[in-house]
């Protein structure tokens, strides 16, 4: 039975008094910032009058923003540990309204800045050295000067684009309107939905996974025309917006915010394509291990070894993670221990607590962690993963000014994945149990297969469909399904039976509505692999460069930050390092058998 929040030991909860010592302080700050927010509109029309007015605006907006986000984190963290608490619902609602109000009141800022001359701004920076710390922020804004319209047009485009959010349409269809037929295996009836599908296709009963695969994808196929229209409409919108904003393509427009060249995206796909035989080798191993005459697509998610049922107390998980990450040095471990000593972590589940796990915090809070720890292996890896995020935030906020402390989503998963990889390598090295080692190696194989190869297959499909539409192709259901089917055949090779239903799989991938996002997963794991390889093999300056990377925050473009860690996303070496690691893990698994 779930415990109530009041029954959780205080030492197992996070300490939010670091943000506000009590609610009186919270409400005093809330009222204070309401008054301060009114002053921001005084800058309208005169931000670029002089270097002093620009500096004053930037410092004033930073000051207000910091106060608002301090309020936000206090409210949202309190609410997430008991979502049934109406008092915290109210607090969170008050802060959300205030943030929205501030967003509306500052909507004039970017258009006003972009009307100005960037050379004049550079002159202001030259003239007033206090503006230097905002140089990168201003450069990031003015990069869009050639890709922005006048204020009236931008407002119109923004209003219209909100009316065509294809992701919402897709989710309404797949989550609410679509139902999947149940199926019978032996005397048992299995209800099917998107949530339990992943459990069924991992079943050791082949009939269960075959029926789940067939029923799910056939159901998607019955909505083929609606989903094709939704998908193609989203592609048309992105391609149209890219043209209006003077980009050469929708992919260039989508990658522009990260300052990533399209060649990086293409290099990743090209490198993976050249090394598909490593993936084929993995599927040959799976076919052999499962003792199948034919390996079908509904067989590929079946684990090669039984689940690891080893249990950990939270203290054991903590000690294991600390030992695994000790390779990063004394300073890292000293700061990591603060997570436990200063109660950054809310550990256990309770009634009303938000599910899953996350790291959440900013410049004026601790980098808090929400867990729902149950003692499984997955909970230990989650602890390591979320601590990676928190340490990235900690180092960024302690080494950068506020305006440069927030790192880009492009690099967000690197630190967390580095921690995960260091943990699993530590466990493999120190385990004396053959089955546990096989389980851990299997976990790694699944990680590389799913993140490097599957996500890149998605990235290739997304790129090609946008390219084809931009070159006059009509994205009918038949066209989309046939292109996806051919791509699957290429990625799985001749030794896997490509079941016809797989042509419908593209219809169930929500990430196709996230605008060229999936490639970031592969880049993130590849980068983390390269970094971990350097650290574990004591390569010159590998550890030191990684810690420098953690300190960069948002002070550089993502690719430049990764270069600090010794990773060049423009070349193929970083992607090859991940593929070679996958190949090595397959060999290690086979030799251990």
Order of alpha helices (4+ residues) and beta strands (2+ residues): alpha-alpha-alpha-alpha-alpha-alpha-alpha-alpha-beta-beta-alpha-alpha-alpha-alpha-alpha-alpha-beta-alpha-alpha-beta-beta-beta-alpha-alpha-alpha-alpha-alpha-beta-alpha-alpha-alpha-alpha
